[in-house]
């Protein structure tokens, strides 16, 4: 994955995530939207298979980088929980 910050202000962030698909971007978008400080979280893949996806985040006075970091921490915790449950069940 290659990440490129296209635009960053105090409340907005636009980033390109080369090599990613709907799988990661939809999860990140959904998790961001659970945060009350996030006003908008969306992404666009203009031409599937040709162009790179771009994610846009707008917050209400919170640093958008911090909002993304918080969302990524939640996603990591969900994955860790799933991994633990799966490994516990797989050992049966």
Backbone as XML, in Angstrom:
<?xml version="1.0"?>
<chain id="A" units="angstrom">
  <residue number="1" name="UNK">
    <atom name="N" x="0.849" y="-1.175" z="0.000"/>
    <atom name="CA" x="0.000" y="0.000" z="0.000"/>
    <atom name="C" x="0.891" y="1.233" z="0.000"/>
  </residue>
  <residue number="2" name="UNK">
    <atom name="N" x="0.502" y="2.179" z="-0.803"/>
    <atom name="CA" x="1.146" y="3.491" z="-0.806"/>
    <atom name="C" x="0.098" y="4.518" z="-0.449"/>
  </residue>
  <residue number="3" name="UNK">
    <atom name="N" x="0.414" y="5.372" z="0.500"/>
    <atom name="CA" x="-0.506" y="6.407" z="0.936"/>
    <atom name="C" x="0.095" y="7.760" z="0.606"/>
  </residue>
  <residue number="4" name="UNK">
    <atom name="N" x="-0.729" y="8.617" z="0.044"/>
    <atom name="CA" x="-0.281" y="9.953" z="-0.313"/>
    <atom name="C" x="-1.317" y="10.961" z="0.193"/>
  </residue>
  <residue number="5" name="UNK">
    <atom name="N" x="-0.884" y="11.906" z="1.025"/>
    <atom name="CA" x="-1.771" y="12.969" z="1.495"/>
    <atom name="C" x="-1.893" y="13.982" z="0.362"/>
  </residue>
  <residue number="6" name="UNK">
    <atom name="N" x="-3.094" y="14.142" z="-0.137"/>
    <atom name="CA" x="-3.330" y="15.070" z="-1.240"/>
    <atom name="C" x="-3.641" y="16.476" z="-0.731"/>
  </residue>
  <residue number="7" name="UNK">
    <atom name="N" x="-4.354" y="16.551" z="0.394"/>
    <atom name="CA" x="-4.748" y="17.838" z="0.957"/>
    <atom name="C" x="-5.016" y="17.651" z="2.448"/>
  </residue>
  <residue number="8" name="UNK">
    <atom name="N" x="-4.563" y="18.596" z="3.248"/>
    <atom name="CA" x="-4.796" y="18.530" z="4.695"/>
    <atom name="C" x="-4.977" y="19.937" z="5.223"/>
  </residue>
  <residue number="9" name="UNK">
    <atom name="N" x="-6.086" y="20.140" z="5.944"/>
    <atom name="CA" x="-6.321" y="21.382" z="6.663"/>
    <atom name="C" x="-6.598" y="21.012" z="8.115"/>
  </residue>
  <residue number="10" name="UNK">
    <atom name="N" x="-7.014" y="21.983" z="8.907"/>
    <atom name="CA" x="-7.310" y="21.707" z="10.317"/>
    <atom name="C" x="-8.483" y="20.748" z="10.487"/>
  </residue>
  <residue number="11" name="UNK">
    <atom name="N" x="-9.400" y="20.727" z="9.525"/>
    <atom name="CA" x="-10.590" y="19.887" z="9.661"/>
    <atom name="C" x="-10.839" y="18.961" z="8.475"/>
  </residue>
  <residue number="12" name="UNK">
    <atom name="N" x="-9.978" y="18.966" z="7.482"/>
    <atom name="CA" x="-10.195" y="18.133" z="6.301"/>
    <atom name="C" x="-8.928" y="17.375" z="5.918"/>
  </residue>
  <residue number="13" name="UNK">
    <atom name="N" x="-9.151" y="16.197" z="5.381"/>
    <atom name="CA" x="-8.048" y="15.356" z="4.936"/>
    <atom name="C" x="-8.484" y="14.632" z="3.667"/>
  </residue>
  <residue number="14" name="UNK">
    <atom name="N" x="-7.639" y="14.668" z="2.667"/>
    <atom name="CA" x="-7.865" y="13.934" z="1.432"/>
    <atom name="C" x="-6.607" y="13.119" z="1.167"/>
  </residue>
  <residue number="15" name="UNK">
    <atom name="N" x="-6.777" y="11.814" z="1.027"/>
    <atom name="CA" x="-5.609" y="10.957" z="0.857"/>
    <atom name="C" x="-5.883" y="9.892" z="-0.192"/>
  </residue>
  <residue number="16" name="UNK">
    <atom name="N" x="-4.836" y="9.562" z="-0.918"/>
    <atom name="CA" x="-4.890" y="8.513" z="-1.929"/>
    <atom name="C" x="-4.277" y="7.258" z="-1.336"/>
  </residue>
  <residue number="17" name="UNK">
    <atom name="N" x="-4.973" y="6.132" z="-1.486"/>
    <atom name="CA" x="-4.504" y="4.860" z="-0.939"/>
    <atom name="C" x="-4.287" y="3.881" z="-2.088"/>
  </residue>
  <residue number="18" name="UNK">
    <atom name="N" x="-3.133" y="3.964" z="-2.696"/>
    <atom name="CA" x="-2.819" y="3.146" z="-3.869"/>
    <atom name="C" x="-2.820" y="1.670" z="-3.511"/>
  </residue>
  <residue number="19" name="UNK">
    <atom name="N" x="-3.475" y="0.891" z="-4.357"/>
    <atom name="CA" x="-3.483" y="-0.554" z="-4.176"/>
    <atom name="C" x="-4.586" y="-1.075" z="-3.279"/>
  </residue>
  <residue number="20" name="UNK">
    <atom name="N" x="-5.404" y="-0.201" z="-2.729"/>
    <atom name="CA" x="-6.483" y="-0.646" z="-1.842"/>
    <atom name="C" x="-7.800" y="-0.733" z="-2.592"/>
  </residue>
  <residue number="21" name="UNK">
    <atom name="N" x="-8.752" y="-1.436" z="-1.988"/>
    <atom name="CA" x="-10.050" y="-1.653" z="-2.606"/>
    <atom name="C" x="-11.158" y="-1.286" z="-1.626"/>
  </residue>
  <residue number="22" name="UNK">
    <atom name="N" x="-12.367" y="-1.605" z="-2.024"/>
    <atom name="CA" x="-13.526" y="-1.306" z="-1.179"/>
    <atom name="C" x="-13.423" y="-1.974" z="0.197"/>
  </residue>
  <residue number="23" name="UNK">
    <atom name="N" x="-12.757" y="-3.092" z="0.278"/>
    <atom name="CA" x="-12.705" y="-3.847" z="1.534"/>
    <atom name="C" x="-12.171" y="-2.993" z="2.676"/>
  </residue>
  <residue number="24" name="UNK">
    <atom name="N" x="-10.998" y="-2.458" z="2.535"/>
    <atom name="CA" x="-10.412" y="-1.625" z="3.584"/>
    <atom name="C" x="-11.103" y="-0.271" z="3.663"/>
  </residue>
  <residue number="25" name="UNK">
    <atom name="N" x="-11.358" y="0.347" z="2.528"/>
    <atom name="CA" x="-11.911" y="1.705" z="2.526"/>
    <atom name="C" x="-13.311" y="1.761" z="3.115"/>
  </residue>
  <residue number="26" name="UNK">
    <atom name="N" x="-14.139" y="0.773" z="2.828"/>
    <atom name="CA" x="-15.485" y="0.766" z="3.391"/>
    <atom name="C" x="-15.451" y="0.556" z="4.901"/>
  </residue>
  <residue number="27" name="UNK">
    <atom name="N" x="-14.584" y="-0.320" z="5.370"/>
    <atom name="CA" x="-14.424" y="-0.537" z="6.810"/>
    <atom name="C" x="-13.944" y="0.731" z="7.500"/>
  </residue>
  <residue number="28" name="UNK">
    <atom name="N" x="-12.949" y="1.391" z="6.926"/>
    <atom name="CA" x="-12.428" y="2.623" z="7.505"/>
    <atom name="C" x="-13.486" y="3.721" z="7.497"/>
  </residue>
  <residue number="29" name="UNK">
    <atom name="N" x="-14.192" y="3.853" z="6.383"/>
    <atom name="CA" x="-15.249" y="4.865" z="6.286"/>
    <atom name="C" x="-16.330" y="4.633" z="7.339"/>
  </residue>
  <residue number="30" name="UNK">
    <atom name="N" x="-16.792" y="3.404" z="7.467"/>
    <atom name="CA" x="-17.837" y="3.084" z="8.445"/>
    <atom name="C" x="-17.378" y="3.363" z="9.867"/>
  </residue>
  <residue number="31" name="UNK">
    <atom name="N" x="-16.148" y="3.025" z="10.162"/>
    <atom name="CA" x="-15.610" y="3.245" z="11.500"/>
    <atom name="C" x="-15.445" y="4.733" z="11.772"/>
  </residue>
  <residue number="32" name="UNK">
    <atom name="N" x="-14.991" y="5.482" z="10.794"/>
    <atom name="CA" x="-14.873" y="6.935" z="10.958"/>
    <atom name="C" x="-16.229" y="7.567" z="11.247"/>
  </residue>
  <residue number="33" name="UNK">
    <atom name="N" x="-17.270" y="7.107" z="10.564"/>
    <atom name="CA" x="-18.599" y="7.698" z="10.732"/>
    <atom name="C" x="-19.216" y="7.399" z="12.100"/>
  </residue>
  <residue number="34" name="UNK">
    <atom name="N" x="-18.655" y="6.468" z="12.843"/>
    <atom name="CA" x="-19.110" y="6.208" z="14.216"/>
    <atom name="C" x="-18.641" y="7.298" z="15.174"/>
  </residue>
  <residue number="35" name="UNK">
    <atom name="N" x="-17.648" y="8.072" z="14.774"/>
    <atom name="CA" x="-17.074" y="9.148" z="15.584"/>
    <atom name="C" x="-17.929" y="10.408" z="15.423"/>
  </residue>
  <residue number="36" name="UNK">
    <atom name="N" x="-18.445" y="10.938" z="16.534"/>
    <atom name="CA" x="-19.298" y="12.130" z="16.495"/>
    <atom name="C" x="-18.578" y="13.355" z="15.936"/>
  </residue>
  <residue number="37" name="UNK">
    <atom name="N" x="-17.261" y="13.375" z="16.016"/>
    <atom name="CA" x="-16.489" y="14.520" z="15.509"/>
    <atom name="C" x="-16.297" y="14.470" z="14.002"/>
  </residue>
  <residue number="38" name="UNK">
    <atom name="N" x="-16.625" y="13.342" z="13.384"/>
    <atom name="CA" x="-16.468" y="13.201" z="11.937"/>
    <atom name="C" x="-17.786" y="13.577" z="11.263"/>
  </residue>
  <residue number="39" name="UNK">
    <atom name="N" x="-17.729" y="14.611" z="10.444"/>
    <atom name="CA" x="-18.916" y="15.060" z="9.718"/>
    <atom name="C" x="-19.095" y="14.281" z="8.417"/>
  </residue>
  <residue number="40" name="UNK">
    <atom name="N" x="-18.000" y="14.078" z="7.703"/>
    <atom name="CA" x="-18.038" y="13.369" z="6.422"/>
    <atom name="C" x="-16.859" y="12.412" z="6.349"/>
  </residue>
  <residue number="41" name="UNK">
    <atom name="N" x="-17.125" y="11.214" z="5.893"/>
    <atom name="CA" x="-16.083" y="10.242" z="5.570"/>
    <atom name="C" x="-16.575" y="9.520" z="4.325"/>
  </residue>
  <residue number="42" name="UNK">
    <atom name="N" x="-15.839" y="9.659" z="3.258"/>
    <atom name="CA" x="-16.239" y="9.015" z="2.013"/>
    <atom name="C" x="-14.990" y="8.691" z="1.197"/>
  </residue>
  <residue number="43" name="UNK">
    <atom name="N" x="-15.187" y="7.877" z="0.184"/>
    <atom name="CA" x="-14.080" y="7.587" z="-0.715"/>
    <atom name="C" x="-14.625" y="7.419" z="-2.119"/>
  </residue>
  <residue number="44" name="UNK">
    <atom name="N" x="-13.729" y="7.535" z="-3.070"/>
    <atom name="CA" x="-14.107" y="7.409" z="-4.466"/>
    <atom name="C" x="-13.027" y="6.619" z="-5.195"/>
  </residue>
  <residue number="45" name="UNK">
    <atom name="N" x="-13.466" y="5.673" z="-5.981"/>
    <atom name="CA" x="-12.581" y="4.973" z="-6.905"/>
    <atom name="C" x="-13.134" y="5.303" z="-8.286"/>
  </residue>
  <residue number="46" name="UNK">
    <atom name="N" x="-12.599" y="6.344" z="-8.868"/>
    <atom name="CA" x="-13.165" y="6.890" z="-10.102"/>
    <atom name="C" x="-13.274" y="5.845" z="-11.213"/>
  </residue>
  <residue number="47" name="UNK">
    <atom name="N" x="-12.188" y="5.143" z="-11.510"/>
    <atom name="CA" x="-12.195" y="4.112" z="-12.545"/>
    <atom name="C" x="-11.602" y="2.849" z="-11.944"/>
  </residue>
  <residue number="48" name="UNK">
    <atom name="N" x="-12.459" y="1.911" z="-11.598"/>
    <atom name="CA" x="-12.032" y="0.679" z="-10.947"/>
    <atom name="C" x="-10.972" y="-0.034" z="-11.783"/>
  </residue>
  <residue number="49" name="UNK">
    <atom name="N" x="-9.869" y="-0.360" z="-11.144"/>
    <atom name="CA" x="-8.785" y="-1.058" z="-11.814"/>
    <atom name="C" x="-7.808" y="-0.153" z="-12.537"/>
  </residue>
  <residue number="50" name="UNK">
    <atom name="N" x="-8.154" y="1.127" z="-12.658"/>
    <atom name="CA" x="-7.269" y="2.063" z="-13.356"/>
    <atom name="C" x="-6.784" y="3.155" z="-12.418"/>
  </residue>
  <residue number="51" name="UNK">
    <atom name="N" x="-7.725" y="3.780" z="-11.708"/>
    <atom name="CA" x="-7.348" y="4.887" z="-10.827"/>
    <atom name="C" x="-7.243" y="4.407" z="-9.379"/>
  </residue>
  <residue number="52" name="UNK">
    <atom name="N" x="-6.527" y="5.174" z="-8.602"/>
    <atom name="CA" x="-6.339" y="4.835" z="-7.189"/>
    <atom name="C" x="-7.470" y="5.455" z="-6.365"/>
  </residue>
  <residue number="53" name="UNK">
    <atom name="N" x="-7.882" y="4.777" z="-5.289"/>
    <atom name="CA" x="-8.952" y="5.312" z="-4.458"/>
    <atom name="C" x="-8.482" y="6.533" z="-3.663"/>
  </residue>
  <residue number="54" name="UNK">
    <atom name="N" x="-9.405" y="7.459" z="-3.475"/>
    <atom name="CA" x="-9.144" y="8.673" z="-2.700"/>
    <atom name="C" x="-10.179" y="8.739" z="-1.586"/>
  </residue>
  <residue number="55" name="UNK">
    <atom name="N" x="-9.719" y="8.917" z="-0.357"/>
    <atom name="CA" x="-10.603" y="9.041" z="0.797"/>
    <atom name="C" x="-10.616" y="10.483" z="1.265"/>
  </residue>
  <residue number="56" name="UNK">
    <atom name="N" x="-11.812" y="10.944" z="1.653"/>
    <atom name="CA" x="-12.009" y="12.306" z="2.134"/>
    <atom name="C" x="-12.633" y="12.243" z="3.521"/>
  </residue>
  <residue number="57" name="UNK">
    <atom name="N" x="-12.072" y="13.009" z="4.456"/>
    <atom name="CA" x="-12.573" y="13.072" z="5.830"/>
    <atom name="C" x="-12.701" y="14.537" z="6.223"/>
  </residue>
  <residue number="58" name="UNK">
    <atom name="N" x="-13.865" y="14.893" z="6.778"/>
    <atom name="CA" x="-14.047" y="16.241" z="7.334"/>
    <atom name="C" x="-14.568" y="16.101" z="8.752"/>
  </residue>
  <residue number="59" name="UNK">
    <atom name="N" x="-13.962" y="16.860" z="9.651"/>
    <atom name="CA" x="-14.329" y="16.800" z="11.065"/>
    <atom name="C" x="-14.880" y="18.144" z="11.527"/>
  </residue>
  <residue number="60" name="UNK">
    <atom name="N" x="-15.435" y="18.119" z="12.714"/>
    <atom name="CA" x="-15.953" y="19.353" z="13.308"/>
    <atom name="C" x="-14.974" y="19.849" z="14.370"/>
  </residue>
  <residue number="61" name="UNK">
    <atom name="N" x="-13.854" y="20.389" z="13.924"/>
    <atom name="CA" x="-12.895" y="20.984" z="14.840"/>
    <atom name="C" x="-11.834" y="20.053" z="15.382"/>
  </residue>
  <residue number="62" name="UNK">
    <atom name="N" x="-11.856" y="18.805" z="14.999"/>
    <atom name="CA" x="-10.867" y="17.832" z="15.455"/>
    <atom name="C" x="-9.886" y="17.589" z="14.313"/>
  </residue>
  <residue number="63" name="UNK">
    <atom name="N" x="-8.632" y="17.373" z="14.650"/>
    <atom name="CA" x="-7.623" y="17.075" z="13.635"/>
    <atom name="C" x="-8.038" y="15.791" z="12.894"/>
  </residue>
  <residue number="64" name="UNK">
    <atom name="N" x="-8.220" y="15.848" z="11.580"/>
    <atom name="CA" x="-8.652" y="14.653" z="10.852"/>
    <atom name="C" x="-7.640" y="13.511" z="10.911"/>
  </residue>
  <residue number="65" name="UNK">
    <atom name="N" x="-6.368" y="13.832" z="11.065"/>
    <atom name="CA" x="-5.351" y="12.776" z="11.226"/>
    <atom name="C" x="-5.641" y="11.988" z="12.502"/>
  </residue>
  <residue number="66" name="UNK">
    <atom name="N" x="-5.986" y="12.695" z="13.571"/>
    <atom name="CA" x="-6.307" y="12.028" z="14.832"/>
    <atom name="C" x="-7.567" y="11.182" z="14.697"/>
  </residue>
  <residue number="67" name="UNK">
    <atom name="N" x="-8.550" y="11.666" z="13.947"/>
    <atom name="CA" x="-9.779" y="10.892" z="13.727"/>
    <atom name="C" x="-9.466" y="9.593" z="12.992"/>
  </residue>
  <residue number="68" name="UNK">
    <atom name="N" x="-8.610" y="9.660" z="11.989"/>
    <atom name="CA" x="-8.227" y="8.448" z="11.250"/>
    <atom name="C" x="-7.443" y="7.510" z="12.162"/>
  </residue>
  <residue number="69" name="UNK">
    <atom name="N" x="-6.548" y="8.053" z="12.961"/>
    <atom name="CA" x="-5.773" y="7.209" z="13.895"/>
    <atom name="C" x="-6.694" y="6.486" z="14.866"/>
  </residue>
  <residue number="70" name="UNK">
    <atom name="N" x="-7.695" y="7.188" z="15.383"/>
    <atom name="CA" x="-8.653" y="6.565" z="16.304"/>
    <atom name="C" x="-9.452" y="5.470" z="15.619"/>
  </residue>
  <residue number="71" name="UNK">
    <atom name="N" x="-9.885" y="5.738" z="14.388"/>
    <atom name="CA" x="-10.636" y="4.726" z="13.635"/>
    <atom name="C" x="-9.769" y="3.501" z="13.369"/>
  </residue>
  <residue number="72" name="UNK">
    <atom name="N" x="-8.514" y="3.719" z="13.026"/>
    <atom name="CA" x="-7.611" y="2.591" z="12.771"/>
    <atom name="C" x="-7.368" y="1.771" z="14.035"/>
  </residue>
  <residue number="73" name="UNK">
    <atom name="N" x="-7.327" y="2.428" z="15.190"/>
    <atom name="CA" x="-7.180" y="1.702" z="16.457"/>
    <atom name="C" x="-8.399" y="0.817" z="16.701"/>
  </residue>
  <residue number="74" name="UNK">
    <atom name="N" x="-9.593" y="1.318" z="16.383"/>
    <atom name="CA" x="-10.812" y="0.518" z="16.539"/>
    <atom name="C" x="-10.811" y="-0.675" z="15.593"/>
  </residue>
  <residue number="75" name="UNK">
    <atom name="N" x="-10.390" y="-0.452" z="14.351"/>
    <atom name="CA" x="-10.333" y="-1.537" z="13.376"/>
    <atom name="C" x="-9.339" y="-2.606" z="13.833"/>
  </residue>
  <residue number="76" name="UNK">
    <atom name="N" x="-8.207" y="-2.179" z="14.338"/>
    <atom name="CA" x="-7.203" y="-3.119" z="14.840"/>
    <atom name="C" x="-7.757" y="-3.936" z="15.999"/>
  </residue>
  <residue number="77" name="UNK">
    <atom name="N" x="-8.474" y="-3.278" z="16.910"/>
    <atom name="CA" x="-9.071" y="-3.982" z="18.054"/>
    <atom name="C" x="-10.108" y="-5.004" z="17.585"/>
  </residue>
  <residue number="78" name="UNK">
    <atom name="N" x="-10.909" y="-4.648" z="16.576"/>
    <atom name="CA" x="-11.893" y="-5.592" z="16.035"/>
    <atom name="C" x="-11.197" y="-6.808" z="15.430"/>
  </residue>
  <residue number="79" name="UNK">
    <atom name="N" x="-10.121" y="-6.579" z="14.698"/>
    <atom name="CA" x="-9.372" y="-7.682" z="14.088"/>
    <atom name="C" x="-8.732" y="-8.565" z="15.147"/>
  </residue>
  <residue number="80" name="UNK">
    <atom name="N" x="-8.180" y="-7.957" z="16.187"/>
    <atom name="CA" x="-7.570" y="-8.725" z="17.273"/>
    <atom name="C" x="-8.616" y="-9.588" z="17.981"/>
  </residue>
  <residue number="81" name="UNK">
    <atom name="N" x="-9.807" y="-9.011" z="18.204"/>
    <atom name="CA" x="-10.880" y="-9.766" z="18.859"/>
    <atom name="C" x="-11.321" y="-10.940" z="17.987"/>
  </residue>
  <residue number="82" name="UNK">
    <atom name="N" x="-11.508" y="-10.688" z="16.695"/>
    <atom name="CA" x="-11.902" y="-11.757" z="15.781"/>
    <atom name="C" x="-10.849" y="-12.854" z="15.740"/>
  </residue>
  <residue number="83" name="UNK">
    <atom name="N" x="-9.587" y="-12.455" z="15.684"/>
    <atom name="CA" x="-8.494" y="-13.433" z="15.639"/>
    <atom name="C" x="-8.518" y="-14.316" z="16.874"/>
  </residue>
  <residue number="84" name="UNK">
    <atom name="N" x="-8.698" y="-13.714" z="18.044"/>
    <atom name="CA" x="-8.721" y="-14.495" z="19.289"/>
    <atom name="C" x="-9.884" y="-15.477" z="19.301"/>
  </residue>
  <residue number="85" name="UNK">
    <atom name="N" x="-11.052" y="-15.033" z="18.926"/>
    <atom name="CA" x="-12.221" y="-15.904" z="18.907"/>
    <atom name="C" x="-12.049" y="-17.019" z="17.883"/>
  </residue>
  <residue number="86" name="UNK">
    <atom name="N" x="-11.554" y="-16.664" z="16.708"/>
    <atom name="CA" x="-11.348" y="-17.665" z="15.671"/>
    <atom name="C" x="-10.348" y="-18.721" z="16.102"/>
  </residue>
  <residue number="87" name="UNK">
    <atom name="N" x="-9.220" y="-18.288" z="16.662"/>
    <atom name="CA" x="-8.206" y="-19.259" z="17.079"/>
    <atom name="C" x="-8.716" y="-20.149" z="18.207"/>
  </residue>
  <residue number="88" name="UNK">
    <atom name="N" x="-9.526" y="-19.593" z="19.074"/>
    <atom name="CA" x="-10.105" y="-20.382" z="20.169"/>
    <atom name="C" x="-11.032" y="-21.453" z="19.589"/>
  </residue>
  <residue number="89" name="UNK">
    <atom name="N" x="-11.862" y="-21.071" z="18.640"/>
    <atom name="CA" x="-12.796" y="-22.026" z="18.036"/>
    <atom name="C" x="-12.085" y="-23.037" z="17.133"/>
  </residue>
  <residue number="90" name="UNK">
    <atom name="N" x="-11.032" y="-22.601" z="16.472"/>
    <atom name="CA" x="-10.316" y="-23.482" z="15.556"/>
    <atom name="C" x="-9.587" y="-24.610" z="16.294"/>
  </residue>
  <residue number="91" name="UNK">
    <atom name="N" x="-9.304" y="-24.405" z="17.557"/>
    <atom name="CA" x="-8.598" y="-25.424" z="18.342"/>
    <atom name="C" x="-9.515" y="-26.505" z="18.863"/>
  </residue>
  <residue number="92" name="UNK">
    <atom name="N" x="-10.794" y="-26.429" z="18.599"/>
    <atom name="CA" x="-11.748" y="-27.436" z="19.090"/>
    <atom name="C" x="-11.600" y="-28.708" z="18.305"/>
  </residue>
</chain>
